[in-house]
Amino acid sequence: MAMEVTQILLNAQAVDGNVRKHAEDSLRQFQEQNLPSFLFSLAGELANDEKPVESRKLAGLILKNALDAKEQHRKFELGQRWLSLDPSVKAQIRACLLKTLSSPAHDAQSTASQVVAKLAGIELPLKQWPELIEALLSNNNQLPPHTRQATLETLGYICEEVSPDVIEQDQVNKMLTAVVQGMNSTETNNDVRLAATRALHNALGFAQANFSNDMERDYIVRVVCEATLSPEVKIRQAAFECLVSISSTYYEKLAPYIQDIFSITAKAVKEDEEPVALQAIEFWSSICDEEIDILEEYGGEFTGDSSIPCFYFIKQALPALIPLLLETLLKQEEDQDQDEVAWNVAMAGGTCLGLVARTVGDDVVPLVMPFIEENITKPDWRQREAATYAFGSILEGPSPDKLMPLVNVALNFMLNALTNDPNNHVKDTTGWTLGRIFEFLHGSTLETPIITQANCQQIITVLLQSMKDVPNVAEKACGALYFLAQGFEDAEPSSSPLTPFFQEIAQALLDVTHREDAGESRLRTAAYEALNEVVRCSTDETAPLVMQLVPVIMMELHQTLEAQKLSADEREKQNELQGLLCGCLQVIIQKLGSSEPTKYVFMQYADQLMGLFLRVFASKSATAHEEAMLAIGALVYSTGSDFAKYMTEFYKYLEMGLQNFEDYQVCAITVGVVGDVCRALEDKVLPYCDGIMTHLLKDLSSNQLHRSVKPPIFSCFGDLALAIGENFEKYLMYAMPMLQSAAELSAHTSGVDDDMIEYTNTLRNGIMEAYSGILQGFKGSPKTQLLMPYAPHVLQFLDSLYIEKDMDDLVIKTAIGLLGDLADTLGSAVGPLILQSMSAKEFLNECLMSDDPSIKESAEWVKIAISRATNF
């Protein structure tokens, strides 16, 4: 049954391209012609200790890829394909894999561990291969160390692949016993101990029952804490990773251990190597995340029914934790500000300090200010930078009353440092801190503004000057300007202090985008983001200046489209620039299209803009496509029914977008633009409806399309129906069954995680928007009776949502609106059904009592619509 594949596998790794291609073709052919024999041959190769390590490793990799894929639909198909194989073949392959775990060749062993876990992910949820865990654990202690290491690695990978409810509790207990034993300080082999510690990290989610038992929990935590003292750095790091995981999974069980954990983490932060110190800081960041979530959810008011109380660990640790974190800020690296992905002890400490400030608010300020005051003017750049970083880190969390006096003193100092400090690190962090000041302590909600007519000139002069600095400092200046502009978003039209400087700011930002080094430190992107925000938050007074930007940006986009003979690298940069320019034009279109006088003048550019956007679709870049599609959406909104003249040419790109399953964001945005087109063109969209509906229905039935695109597709049904009214009749037989089956799926959410509940609510919202659009579209038409057969199902759907009690506010508002549309469109025909509904009356009454004014207002209208339909 097994074939000799060694030479083919070696050839598939040959240097000679022809040899390699021939071998790859042979493997593909073998897989297509005889899958069982192909998989068994690979498993046999992997298990055979006499074979070369290169062929064994590749055999394992191909085997793994034959069972698993990143895309969900492909993963499912591969799983089904495995399950359909003959049981005896599957048993032989499994036996080969388990045998490989005891191979002395580490590469083969490690690959086999991963393949076993992938198989477990397919089989265990279906109660197949029930003996796997037992087989792995059998006489684990008597085996040689390399086999124990492989066994523990495999257990860890299995815990990554399957959900906790798949493995029986008695097996979980045995697994944890084996893992914790392997972690014990009595374990003399470091590889075994490391594998065990990493396995525990993955297995913690399975240990709910064990963490509820005081003795078992004490033992697990003790073993983890002991492992943080191992002489081996990788074991210490893995042990701290376990503590981080325990802090988020079992926060409510931590109180007895927190004192000891503080001592262990403090020692590691001060004395240990960086990978270990980073995890020790991460423990406290994780505790902050937990407490922020708890305090936000319960608003600090702990009643008996809150599921997890807040233990205020951070508040209690403050006097010791703050000095520890401040000390880390002085451990900067020489070139960290140049590297966008740098992560070191200083950055981790500052991030943690920021989370502490959000957790405890005002209490953090008096503990941090002495450090800032002492270091901000020191000759050593590290001290100045640490003091600035500390100040920037505590600006979110404490109240404006506490921070305002400090910020008013600090602002001048910071502006001066941004221009004059001799060190780039200090300037970089100063720019970031100014951005944080403008983000959190500037805006229409604050009683005493920090930015006034008096200091605005100085702030802008400094920021524009800094935009000419080295890329990383210039990028921070652009970021600060972004938040400066955003703070004036709600200002009175006459009172934005930025208005007189609009032209100067816009020109300075355009100059930045043309810098030779604008590709470094995200500088070009930051400049366009700032320009977009300055335009978005500008007043009517500057509209003529915004208008002047249109031909400038259009010309730049035109030039990117004309560029010839680019290398792959240049083309990628070109596509990125096209995306940024389309994004900028989108903001300008929205701004100028939002008031009649400017819209009228702006329309002279509409044809040219549309021509440019359509040319962008010729590029192969998903990002550029997304931005061009969004810009067209803005143009649709501004041009209204006049957009019809572009539809003939635009339609093919609309179809392309709706078929783009791979870049699903492009597909989602295209669906949104279809909605915009329907709203703008109304019945002029009719000639394109057959094609649009065909693609939307195909998208819904595809298991290749990312699930997040499906809710907006349902909403789009509603937009189409509203646009074409009773002409939607011919699509009812296709759309309604889709809506009904999706509604049934989305009605119940018991036992699912938060992400799934959020998605389900988005789906429900899309489904109800579709129903409402269809009902409103048919209103007043003689064909409304065509919708009557669907009314019982819609009411049943609303009933089931009411019973589930897990609707968010948006869904409640859409649901009560749908109830009203049902009564309003179908009138007395649907009245008796509404009266029979289990929950319509209760749901309406709850909405009438709602604290949310928009829900209450909808409910008032619904009450009238229902009373008309039921004659009550």
Helices and strands as residue ranges (DSSP letters): H 6-11, H 17-33, H 35-47, H 53-65, H 72-83, H 87-100, H 106-123, G 124-126, H 132-137, G 140-142, H 145-161, G 164-166, H 169-183, H 190-203, G 204-206, H 208-211, H 214-227, H 233-249, G 251-253, G 255-257, H 258-271, H 274-298, H 313-328, H 345-360, G 361-364, H 365-375, H 381-393, H 400-420, H 424-440, H 453-466, H 471-486, G 499-501, H 502-513, G 520-522, H 523-536, G 540-542, H 543-562, H 568-593, H 596-602, G 603-605, H 606-616, H 622-639, G 640-643, H 644-658, H 664-681, G 682-685, H 686-701, G 707-709, H 710-724, G 725-731, H 732-747, H 754-778, G 782-790, H 791-804, H 809-826, G 827-829, H 831-836, H 840-848, H 853-870
